[in-house]
Amino acid sequence: MQDVVEKKVRLDSSTLAYFERNTHLKSKGPTLLFVHATGFHARVWDKIINSIGKFHSISIDQRGHGRSEKLRITHWDEVVSDTEQFIEKLELANLIGVGHSMGGHALIGAGATLEKRFKKIIAIDPVIPEPNSFQEQNSALFEDVSNHPIAKRRSEFASVEEMMDRLKDKGSYGIFDPEIFEDYCRYGLLKDEVGPGYNLACPPDIEASVYSSSRTNAKIYDALKRIRFPILIIRAKEREPGKQVMDFSTSPTWRDLANQFKNGREIHFPDNTHFLPMEIPEKIIEILNSEIAEVVTQSSLN
């Protein structure tokens, strides 16, 4: 288990919490930057980070999530801009970015702008769909966030144990690795400021705002062609035609995405869901160890 320190940083339009490990190794190898998916938080990466050896690493709570400032997301350019500003504010370099879902989208957008700061990005089922399915609009599903089904989910729990007991058999939670599921619940709650219980660290209306704005950042397609450093896309099960956007059992990722990069490649898991880091963490750890080792070896030869 690696020591972890919680910190916060003020950006132009948001304050983000982040969790840092092995600061003393910052100049002695790559920095690993982890960015989570919608509705999750930085600590959902704990098992994976603790299994890939000792490197300087940072995991971010995206705006509205975890311990970060509670702001709705109205345009996905905001999560890209947050990631760019975060990297610049902390003067991060030699980065290996690891992002899941919206986190992968954010890192790819940031990588196109801050190319010299990155060595590689591993984007796990990033939300970059086939262009013909994408329209520049403010809402993929519901213009009124309050009408989104996610906005109506339960947000208050008496304890971490109650949250775990309530969710363990619901939806995709049943396939989560037990340790990651516990971390998701344990760090996904904040103590109620006035009552005896806990509230979701990502309030339902904020999570709903992410889905409702998920077709706003068409600039991401311009970013794909600008990135020259290596990009690994890890993609889940193919989505059948006609499936809804919020079908988490399948992949939202364009099947030809890896080919859009000058130095892109793909690993495809045709039998697994969009929640790859939670469902098959051992395989993700194996991939990350290999990808990190490649960067370390290349750096030693230069």
C-alpha positions as CSV (number, residue, x, y, z in Angstrom):
1,M,0.0,0.0,0.0
2,Q,1.4,3.4,-1.1
3,D,1.0,6.5,1.1
4,V,-1.5,8.9,-0.5
5,V,-1.8,12.6,0.2
6,E,-5.0,14.5,-0.5
7,K,-4.5,18.0,-2.0
8,K,-6.5,20.7,-3.8
9,V,-5.7,23.1,-6.6
10,R,-7.7,26.2,-7.8
11,L,-8.1,26.5,-11.6
12,D,-9.8,29.2,-13.6
13,S,-13.3,28.0,-13.1
14,S,-13.1,25.1,-10.6
15,T,-11.3,23.7,-7.6
16,L,-10.2,20.2,-8.0
17,A,-9.1,17.7,-5.4
18,Y,-6.4,15.2,-6.2
19,F,-4.5,12.4,-4.5
20,E,-0.8,12.1,-4.9
21,R,1.7,9.3,-4.2
22,N,5.5,9.2,-4.2
23,T,6.2,12.9,-4.8
24,H,9.9,12.2,-4.2
25,L,10.0,10.1,-7.4
26,K,8.6,13.0,-9.6
27,S,12.0,13.6,-11.3
28,K,13.1,10.0,-11.4
29,G,10.7,8.5,-13.9
30,P,7.3,9.0,-15.5
31,T,4.4,10.6,-13.7
32,L,1.2,8.6,-13.9
33,L,-2.0,10.7,-14.2
34,F,-5.3,8.9,-13.6
35,V,-8.7,10.4,-14.6
36,H,-11.9,8.6,-13.7
37,A,-15.2,8.1,-15.4
38,T,-18.6,9.9,-14.9
39,G,-20.0,9.3,-11.4
40,F,-16.8,7.9,-10.0
41,H,-13.9,9.5,-8.2
42,A,-10.1,9.4,-7.9
43,R,-9.9,6.7,-5.3
44,V,-11.6,4.1,-7.5
45,W,-8.1,3.7,-9.0
46,D,-6.5,2.7,-5.6
47,K,-6.2,-1.0,-6.3
48,I,-4.7,-0.5,-9.7
49,I,-2.3,2.2,-8.6
50,N,-1.1,0.0,-5.7
51,S,-0.4,-2.9,-8.1
52,I,1.8,-1.2,-10.6
53,G,5.0,-0.5,-8.7
54,K,6.3,2.7,-7.2
55,F,6.0,5.8,-9.5
56,H,5.0,9.4,-8.9
57,S,1.2,9.2,-9.5
58,I,-1.8,11.5,-9.3
59,S,-5.4,10.7,-9.5
60,I,-7.9,13.5,-10.0
61,D,-11.4,14.1,-8.8
62,Q,-13.1,15.7,-11.8
63,R,-15.3,18.8,-11.3
64,G,-18.5,17.9,-9.5
65,H,-17.0,14.6,-8.3
66,G,-15.4,13.3,-5.2
67,R,-13.9,16.0,-3.1
68,S,-13.8,18.6,-5.9
69,E,-16.0,21.6,-6.1
70,K,-19.6,20.7,-6.8
71,L,-20.2,22.2,-10.3
72,R,-22.5,20.9,-13.0
73,I,-20.8,20.1,-16.3
74,T,-22.5,22.0,-19.2
75,H,-20.0,21.2,-21.9
76,W,-17.3,18.5,-22.1
77,D,-14.8,21.1,-23.1
78,E,-14.8,22.0,-19.4
79,V,-13.3,18.6,-18.4
80,V,-10.7,18.9,-21.1
81,S,-9.8,22.5,-20.0
82,D,-9.7,21.4,-16.3
83,T,-7.2,18.6,-17.2
84,E,-5.1,21.0,-19.3
85,Q,-5.0,23.6,-16.5
86,F,-4.3,21.0,-13.8
87,I,-1.3,19.7,-15.7
88,E,0.1,23.2,-16.3
89,K,-0.6,24.4,-12.8
90,L,1.3,21.5,-11.2
91,E,4.0,21.7,-14.0
92,L,3.6,18.0,-14.7
93,A,5.7,16.4,-17.4
94,N,6.8,12.9,-18.6
95,L,3.2,11.9,-18.3
96,I,1.6,8.6,-18.8
97,G,-2.1,9.4,-18.8
98,V,-4.6,6.7,-17.8
99,G,-8.3,7.7,-18.3
100,H,-11.5,5.8,-18.2
101,S,-14.6,6.8,-20.2
102,M,-15.0,10.6,-19.8
103,G,-11.5,10.6,-18.2
104,G,-10.1,9.2,-21.4
105,H,-11.9,11.8,-23.5
106,A,-10.4,14.5,-21.2
107,L,-6.9,13.2,-21.4
108,I,-7.0,12.9,-25.2
109,G,-8.3,16.5,-25.5
110,A,-5.5,17.7,-23.2
111,G,-2.9,15.7,-24.9
112,A,-3.5,17.4,-28.2
113,T,-2.8,20.8,-26.6
114,L,0.0,19.7,-24.2
115,E,1.7,17.2,-26.4
116,K,5.2,17.8,-25.1
117,R,4.2,17.0,-21.6
118,F,3.0,13.4,-22.5
119,K,4.8,10.2,-23.1
120,K,1.7,8.1,-23.7
121,I,-2.0,7.9,-23.0
122,I,-3.9,4.7,-22.2
123,A,-7.6,5.5,-22.8
124,I,-9.9,2.9,-21.5
125,D,-13.1,2.9,-23.5
126,P,-13.1,6.7,-23.9
127,V,-16.4,8.3,-24.8
128,I,-15.5,9.3,-28.4
129,P,-18.2,7.8,-30.6
130,E,-18.3,7.4,-34.4
131,P,-18.5,10.9,-35.8
132,N,-21.8,10.3,-37.7
133,S,-23.5,9.6,-34.4
134,F,-22.2,12.8,-32.8
135,Q,-23.9,16.2,-33.1
136,E,-22.7,19.5,-31.7
137,Q,-25.6,20.1,-29.3
138,N,-26.1,20.8,-25.6
139,S,-27.9,17.5,-24.8
140,A,-27.5,13.9,-25.8
141,L,-30.6,12.8,-23.9
142,F,-32.3,15.4,-21.7
143,E,-32.1,19.2,-22.0
144,D,-33.6,19.5,-18.6
145,V,-31.1,17.8,-16.2
146,S,-33.8,17.5,-13.5
147,N,-35.7,15.1,-15.8
148,H,-32.8,12.8,-16.4
149,P,-33.3,9.4,-14.6
150,I,-29.8,9.7,-13.0
151,A,-30.9,12.9,-11.3
152,K,-33.6,10.9,-9.5
153,R,-31.3,8.3,-8.0
154,R,-30.9,8.0,-4.2
155,S,-28.2,10.2,-2.8
156,E,-28.4,9.7,0.9
157,F,-27.1,6.8,2.9
158,A,-26.7,6.1,6.6
159,S,-23.3,4.4,6.1
160,V,-20.9,3.0,3.6
161,E,-22.2,-0.4,4.5
162,E,-25.7,0.5,3.6
163,M,-24.6,1.9,0.3
164,M,-22.7,-1.3,-0.4
165,D,-25.6,-3.5,0.6
166,R,-28.0,-1.5,-1.5
167,L,-25.9,-1.5,-4.7
168,K,-24.1,-4.8,-4.7
169,D,-26.8,-6.6,-6.8
170,K,-27.9,-3.6,-8.9
171,G,-26.9,-3.1,-12.5
172,S,-23.3,-3.5,-13.3
173,Y,-22.1,-3.3,-9.6
174,G,-22.4,-7.1,-9.3
175,I,-19.5,-7.6,-11.7
176,F,-17.2,-5.1,-10.0
177,D,-14.0,-6.4,-8.3
178,P,-14.9,-6.5,-4.6
179,E,-12.0,-4.3,-3.5
180,I,-12.8,-1.7,-6.1
181,F,-16.5,-1.8,-5.3
182,E,-15.7,-1.1,-1.6
183,D,-13.5,1.8,-2.6
184,Y,-16.2,3.2,-4.9
185,C,-18.6,3.2,-2.0
186,R,-16.2,4.2,0.8
187,Y,-14.8,7.2,-1.0
188,G,-17.9,8.0,-3.0
189,L,-19.7,9.3,0.1
190,L,-19.2,12.6,2.0
191,K,-20.4,13.2,5.6
192,D,-23.6,15.2,5.7
193,E,-22.8,18.7,7.1
194,V,-26.0,18.8,9.2
195,G,-27.4,15.3,9.5
196,P,-26.0,12.0,10.8
197,G,-25.6,10.3,7.4
198,Y,-23.7,10.6,4.2
199,N,-24.4,12.0,0.7
200,L,-23.0,10.9,-2.7
201,A,-19.8,12.7,-3.4
202,C,-21.1,13.1,-7.0
203,P,-24.6,14.5,-6.5
204,P,-27.2,12.9,-8.9
205,D,-27.9,16.2,-10.7
206,I,-24.2,16.7,-11.4
207,E,-23.8,13.1,-12.8
208,A,-27.0,13.7,-14.9
209,S,-25.4,16.9,-16.2
210,V,-22.4,15.0,-17.5
211,Y,-24.7,12.6,-19.5
212,S,-26.9,15.5,-20.7
213,S,-23.9,17.3,-22.2
214,S,-22.1,14.3,-23.6
215,R,-22.5,15.4,-27.2
216,T,-21.0,18.9,-26.9
217,N,-17.3,18.6,-27.5
218,A,-17.0,18.1,-31.3
219,K,-13.5,19.6,-31.1
220,I,-12.3,16.2,-29.8
221,Y,-12.2,15.0,-33.4
222,D,-9.7,17.7,-34.4
223,A,-7.5,16.6,-31.4
224,L,-7.1,13.1,-32.7
225,K,-5.0,14.0,-35.7
226,R,-2.7,16.4,-33.8
227,I,-1.4,13.8,-31.3
228,R,1.9,12.2,-32.3
229,F,2.9,10.3,-29.1
230,P,1.6,6.8,-28.5
231,I,-2.1,6.2,-27.8
232,L,-3.5,2.9,-26.6
233,I,-7.2,2.5,-26.8
234,I,-8.7,-0.3,-24.7
235,R,-12.2,-1.0,-26.0
236,A,-15.1,-3.1,-24.5
237,K,-17.9,-5.1,-26.1
238,E,-19.3,-3.8,-29.4
239,R,-22.6,-1.8,-29.1
240,E,-25.3,-3.2,-31.3
241,P,-27.1,-0.7,-33.7
242,G,-30.0,1.0,-32.0
243,K,-28.7,0.6,-28.5
244,Q,-29.1,3.5,-26.2
245,V,-26.3,5.9,-25.3
246,M,-26.5,4.9,-21.6
247,D,-26.1,1.2,-22.3
248,F,-23.1,0.6,-20.0
249,S,-22.9,-3.1,-20.8
250,T,-21.3,-2.1,-24.1
251,S,-18.7,0.3,-25.5
252,P,-19.4,3.9,-26.5
253,T,-16.1,4.1,-28.3
254,W,-15.7,4.4,-32.1
255,R,-14.4,1.0,-33.3
256,D,-12.0,2.8,-35.7
257,L,-10.8,5.3,-33.1
258,A,-7.3,3.9,-32.7
259,N,-6.7,4.3,-36.4
260,Q,-7.3,8.0,-36.2
261,F,-4.0,8.6,-34.3
262,K,-0.6,8.8,-36.0
263,N,0.7,6.4,-33.4
264,G,-2.4,4.6,-32.1
265,R,-3.2,1.0,-31.4
266,E,-6.1,-1.0,-29.7
267,I,-6.7,-3.8,-27.3
268,H,-10.2,-5.1,-27.6
269,F,-12.1,-7.0,-24.9
270,P,-15.1,-8.3,-26.9
271,D,-16.8,-10.0,-23.9
272,N,-16.5,-7.3,-21.3
273,T,-18.5,-4.2,-20.3
274,H,-17.7,-0.5,-20.4
275,F,-16.6,-0.8,-16.8
276,L,-13.3,-2.5,-17.7
277,P,-11.1,-1.2,-14.8
278,M,-13.7,-2.3,-12.3
279,E,-14.6,-5.6,-14.0
280,I,-11.1,-6.9,-15.0
281,P,-8.6,-4.9,-12.9
282,E,-5.9,-7.7,-13.1
283,K,-5.9,-7.5,-16.9
284,I,-5.8,-3.7,-16.8
285,I,-2.9,-3.8,-14.3
286,E,-1.0,-6.2,-16.6
287,I,-1.5,-3.9,-19.6
288,L,-0.4,-0.8,-17.6
289,N,2.7,-2.6,-16.2
290,S,3.7,-3.4,-19.8
291,E,3.0,0.1,-21.1
292,I,4.8,1.8,-18.3
293,A,7.8,-0.5,-18.7
294,E,8.0,0.4,-22.4
295,V,8.2,4.1,-21.6
296,V,10.8,3.6,-18.9
297,T,12.9,1.5,-21.2
298,Q,12.6,4.0,-24.0
299,S,13.6,6.8,-21.7
300,S,16.7,5.0,-20.5
301,L,17.8,4.5,-24.1
302,N,17.5,8.2,-25.0
